[in-house]
Amino acid sequence: MPECTSDPREDIGSGVTIERRYLDGKFEGFAYWHTCRDTSGNAVPAEGWVFFDAVRGWSLVQEKPLTVSPSLLCPRCKHHGVISDGRWVPE
């Protein structure tokens, strides 16, 4: 059975945190979180998942500092940005 592990959450700026995920020791992707606003203006947590698969997902440009392509977009609040040089860069 494959071994799934993760690193502690990491703040990458602009209210975004990530948790790197590994499968059998290989960096396969990460979970990420930020805060959305609902239609009433209340803060609600949002979570997403990035997996490295250039055909159906994202490409790992470099592991350290983390850079991925293409950008990420929250379907709920339209929070949009890229992760470049280990930081969230809003777009």
MOGINOR-V481013 format. One record per pair of residues at least 24 apart in sequence whose ideal C-beta (glycine too) atoms are under 7 Angstrom apart, sorted by the first residue. I is the first residue (numbers start at 1). J is the second residue. D is the distance in Angstrom with one decimal. If there is no record, write none. Layout:
I;J;D, I;J;D
//
This chain:
12;83;6.4, 12;86;6.3, 12;87;5.5, 12;88;4.8, 13;87;4.9, 13;88;4.7, 14;81;6.9, 14;88;4.4, 14;90;5.7, 16;88;4.2, 27;63;5.8, 28;52;6.0, 34;74;6.8, 34;79;5.5, 36;74;6.4, 36;76;5.0, 36;77;3.9, 36;79;6.9, 37;77;6.1, 46;74;5.5, 46;76;5.9, 46;77;6.8, 48;72;6.7, 48;74;6.9
//
